[in-house]
Amino acid sequence: MSVHVTMPKLGMTMKTGKVSKWHKDEGDNVRKGEDLFEVETEKITNKVEAPVTGILFQIVVPAGAVVPVGAIVAVIAESGEQPERMEGTQTGDVTETKAAYAGAASRVEAEKPKEKGDILATPAAKRLAKDLGVDLALVTGTGAEGRIKEADVTRYHEEAQRRPRITPLAEAMANQAALDISTITGTGEGGKITKENVERALQQKTPVIEEKTGPGKTIPLTGMRKAIADNMHASLQNTAQLTLMTEVDVTDSLRFQNLVREIYKKDESVRISLNDVLILATSRALKRFPIMNSTQIGDEIILHDSVGMGIAVAIPDGLIVTVLHEADQKGLLQIAAEARTLVEKARSSSLSVEDVTGGTFTITNLSASNVDNFTPILRPPETGILGVGRVVEKPVVLKGEITIRSMMRLSLTIDHRVVDGAPASEFLGLLAGYLEQPALILT
């Protein structure tokens, strides 16, 4: 019996997905669990596995097309079955999955070898594979029940010979930047293309500029830039945004940060930043104000049991928000380690879907820039986002005397449909208190 493969729901707010690549052609044998196609969402590309074993009878949605969640993208049939071919977009069952995707870097990971006892292959195929040094676990069989034939081994070997040798990380970087790896000269062992070769090629690559009538030139608004533009515009159109601002004395938070650094100075794995302290303080404050740790889905407001802290990270293509899950249940050292890992994964294009979904509140930090305060834009369906400005030493009045203190401005944007200004200002006041006196975080 044929099976309809649908566009999966890969996130709470996902409504459409773009089929960016098919790993199989019509008529190919597919096995349950192997990569079938890739879906491009707002920030990353996700691999989707075949739900059953059979033959890819029809590709309903071609690569490059955008369809709603639940739309039928392909039909997998049993051997010899001839179901009726589909025309146009049709809707099937919506499936939510964490599944067969990884971040951009993992899109080129080698398939995990199967147990030798699981491989079905003819004796001739096994002999040829041994002679050619081919791992049968990586060969797709076209025989009965997926049995590998001699011709399958020959085809795989010939394709491997034509395929440029490249490290997985280098291939992920090239795919992310849409580089043709056949134009890159490898300097690794045996001419293998390395990360450094791709970085060199990227430096030489110039933006695609299209001529237009009249003065000036245009750059197509596509990819991540287009997704950011659409999401930010939709956020402003569909929410009632209000921003509250305050100035906070973070002198003691900086002392606290330096104290932790001093205690763990011999442990190179411990690196604490002021942003880590901010995450800790904000997570604890959110537990005191559940309405700020909420999301609006349709006509319902969901109060979350734990904090999925969004951490905005600037990357060459734009801005991506990673998610530190259960931040309210973690200590400062764990927050620092996991936050640093997320930033590194974002900058190496190796984020998974889990790394960018499930957020309940977001922090966007411009303290490293020459910016005092700004108006952050909400990430629907979240209720709040905190903007962080730079730290400036300035004279302030403290206990009746003028003294120099380290001051920072915070900007809290809320969805006024969900929360009013009074509780939002109380939340911001509690957070300011935590940053001014870090010991209060423990209360």
N, C-alpha and C positions, 0 to 999 in steps of 0.2 A: 504494500500500500504506500502511495506517495506521501511525502511529508513536506509541508510548507515551512520554509525558513523565513523568519520575520526580522525586521529591524528591532534589535533589543533596546530596552530602556536601561541605559548605563549610568543614570544619575537621577536624583529626585526631580530635577527641573528639566530634564531632557525631553524635548518635544519632537525634534527631527534629527536625522543623522545623515551624513554623506558617505556613500559607499566609495571609498577612495581606491580600493584595489581588490581584485579577485585573485585568489591563489590557485583556483582551478578553472578549467574551461568546460563548456558544455560537453557532456559525453564522458568526462573523466570519472574514474572511480574515486570515491571519497570514503574515508573511514571516520567513524564516530570519534570525536576528540581532536582531529587534526585541523589545522588552520584552514578556514574556508574563505573568509573575506575580511577586509579591514574597514572599520567605521571611523570617520573623522568627526570628533566632537569639537567643543569650543577650544580646547587647549591641546589635546593629544590625540594620537591615533591608536585605536584599540583593535586587537585581533579577535575575531569571533570564530569559534570552533563549529565544526559540523555536528549537528545534534544526533545524527544516525549514520549508519553505514549504508552505502548504496551508490547510485550513479547520479551525478549532477545533470538532471534532465533539462532544466531551463534556468538561465540567469534572467530573472524578470527585471531587475534594476541594474543597469550598466554602471561601470565605474564612472565616478564623477557626478552621479545623480544624487539629489537630496530628497528624501522621502520621510513621512511621519513615522514616529515610533509605532510598531505593530504592522507596518506595511510589509507585504510579502515580497521578499527580495529574490528568492530562488525556490526551486522545486527539486527535491531529491527523490528519485524513484528507485524501485527494486529492479533488478536485472530483467530485461524483457518487457517491463511495464511501459505503457505508452499513455500517460494521462493527458488530458486536454491542455494545450498550451494557453498561457494567460496573456492578456493584453491590458496595458495600462496599470495603474496603481490599485491594488486591492488590499484590504485589511485582514490580518489574521490575529492570532492571540499575542498580547503584549507580554514579553518575558523580561524580568529584571535579572541582571546577571553581573557577577564580578569576574567573570570567567576568563575566557581565553583572550585576555588582553594583557599587555604589560605596557610600559611606556615606550617611547619611540626607540630607545636603545634596544629593548628586548624584541623589537619587531624583526630583528635579524638573528636572534638566538638560534643556535643549532637545535634541531629536534632532539629530544632526549632518546637515547638508544633504547629500543625495546629489549626485553629479555629474549635471549637466543631461542628459548623454547616457543616463543610466540610468533616467530617469523616463519611464514609459509613460503617456501621457495622450491623450485624444481632442482634436482641434482645438478643439472647443467648450469643453472643460474648460480648455484653455490660455488661451483668450480670456477666459473668466470669471475665472480666477485672476488674470490681468493687471489686469482691471477692478477686482477687489476687493482687490488687493494681497496675495493669498494665495501663500505659498511652496509650490509643488507638492511639494517635497521632504518636507514635513511632513504631506501628505495620504495617507491609506490608500485605495488603489483597490479597488473591488469588482467591477471588470470582469474579463474573461478575462485570466489570467496577471497579475492585480493591476493591470490598466490603470485609470487614474483617469478617472472619468466626470464629467460636469457636475454630477450630483447629489452626488457625493462632495465636490466643491469647495464646493457650496452648504451641505452639512451641516457641513463643517469650519468655514466662515465663521460660520454661525449659532451653533455651539458656542463659537467663539472670542469672539463678541460677548457671550454669556451668562457667560463665564468671567471672574471678577474679575482685573484687571490686578495682577500681583504680581511682585516680583523673585524670582529663583531662591532666594537665601538666605532671604528672608522666608518663602517657601512651604515650604522645608525645615524651618525653625524651627516653623512652624505645624503641619506634619504630625507632627513629633516630639512636640509638646505636645498633639496631637489638638484643635487649635483649628479652629473653623468659620470659614474665611476670609471667608465671605459676611457675617459679623457685624462684620468689621474695617473701619474707615474709613481709606482711604488718603490720605496727605498728600503723596505724591510727585508727580512730573510727571504731569499728566492724571489725578490721583486714584489713581495706582499705589500699592499697598500696599508699604511698605518694612520693613526690619529694625526700625526704631524703632517703627513701628506695631504690629508683632507683640510686641515687648518690652513695650510699654504694655499691650497686651491680656493678656499673661501676668501682669503685675503685678496686674491687676484680677481674674484668675481665681482662684477659691477651690477648695480640694480638694473632691472629691465625697465627702460624708459620708452614710452610710446609717444610718437609724434601726434600732435593735434593741431587743428586749424586755429590760427590766432597765435598770440604770443605765449611763451612758456611751454612747458612740457608736463606730462602727467605720469604718475606712477599708479598702476592698478591697485585698488583697495581690495586685497584678497587675503586668504589665509588667516593667521592669528590677528593681524591688524583689523581685518573685516569683522572677525568675531568680537573683538573688543569694542569696536565701534557700534555694532548692533546691540551688544549687551548693555553698554553704558546708556545708549539712547533709550532702550526699552526700560531700563531701571528708572530713568528720570520721567518717562512717560507714564509708567504704571504704578508708581509709589508716591506717597506724600512725604517728601524728605525735608527734614529740619535738622540744622546743625547747631550744636551747643559747643562753646569754646571756654577754656579756662587755662590759667597759667599755674604750673606746679613747681614747687621747690624740690628738686631731685638730688640735692646735695647728699642727703643721707643714703639714698639709693645707690649713688655712685660710690660712697664709702663702703656700703654693703657689698657691692660688686667687687671692689678692690680687695676687700677682706677675704672673700671667697677665693679670689685669684691667688692671694698670698698664701692661704692655707694649702691650696692644691697646686702650688707653683712647680712642684716636682713631677706632677702628673700631667703630661702633655695632652692627654685626652680630655682634660677639663679646660674648657675655654668659655668663660661667662661674659656675655655682653649685656648692656643695659636693656636691649630688646628682650632678652630672656627674663629679666626681672619684670619687665612690662607684661609679658605673657603670663608669668606666675601670678602677678597682682590682678590682672584683668580676669583671669580664670577664676580666682577666688571671689572676686567681686560679682561675677556673673552668677555664682551659686547663691549669692544673697539676693539677687534680683532676677528670678527665673524668666520674667517677661522679656528681659534683654537678651536672654539665651533662647530665643524662640524663632520659629519660621512660620510664615503664612502660606498655606497651601489651599487654594480655593477659598472656601468660606470657613476654614478652620485655622486656628492658631495652635501650633504644636509647641509645648514647653518641653525642652529636651532634658533628659536625666544627666547627661554629661556634656562637656564643652568640646566641640570640634573647632579648635582655634585656627582660623585662616591666617596665613602668613604671606603677605604679598612679596613677590620676588621679581626684581627687574632682570630681564634677559634680553639678548640682542633683538629678538623679534617683537618685544613688547613687555607685557606684564602678566605673570601667572601667579595664582593664589594656591599655595599648598595648604594642606590641612593636617594639623597636629591633633590626632584623636585623643580623647579622654585627657585633655590637658589639665583639667581640674583635679585629676587623681595622681598627678606626677609632681615630683620635687624639682627643685631648680636645676640640679645637675642632669637629670633625665630630660627635662625640657630643653636644656642647652644642647645636649648631644643629639636629640632627635630633630630639633629645629635646624641644626647645622647640616645634618644628613639630608633633610628635605631641600635645603638651599642648594647643596652640592648636586643633588639629583635633578633639580630644576635647571641648573646651568649646564648639566651634561646631557640634557634631554633624555633622562632615564626614569621619569616619573611613571608610576602606575595610576590607574583610574582611582584606586583607593587613596592615593596621595593627594588627589585634587577634588574629592567629593566628600560629602558628609559634614561640611562646615556649618557652624551655627552662629559664628561671630567672626569678624575679621579685623586684623590690625595691619595698617599700612604705614610704614615708618620712613620718613624722609629726613631723619635726624642727621644723616651723613651729608645732606645737601644744604645749600644756603637758603633754607626755607624755615620760617618761624611757625606759620600755621596755614592751613588750606582746608578746602571743603571736600572731604572724601565722598565718593558716590557708592551707595549701597550695592551689595551683591544679593539680589533677590534669590531665594525667599527670606534671606536673613533680615533681622530687625535692626541690627546696629553694626556700625563699622567705626573704628577708632583711628583717627589720623594723628601721627606723632611728628612734631617739629624738632628742630635742632636744639641742643643744649647751649645756653648762653650764660656766661657769668655776668652778673649785673648787681648794682647796689640795691638792696631792699631794706625795709625796716623790719627788724626782728627783735621782739621784746624791748621796743622803745629805742633801739639803736640802729644806726645804718651799718650794714655789713655786706660783704660780697657773697652771693649765693649762686648756685647753679640752677637756672630756671629753664623750664621746658613748657611749651604750649601743647595742649591736647585739643583735638576737634572730634566731637562725637556726632555722627550723623545717624538719625533714627528714622524709622518708618512711622510717621505720625498716625497712620491708620491703626497700628498695633499698640503703640505706647504713647502716652502723653508726655509733655515736657517736664512735669514735676517729678515723676519717678525716674525719668532719664537723667535729670539733673542730680537727683539723689545718688544714682549709680555713679555718675561722673565724680561727685563729691567723695564717695567712698573710695573710688579708685585713686583719686588725688591724695586722700589720707594715707592709703597704703604706700604710695610712692614717696610721700614725705616722711613717713615713719614705717619702714619695712617690717619692723617687729609686729605691727598690727596685722600683718597677713596671717599670722599664726593664731589670731583670735577667732 
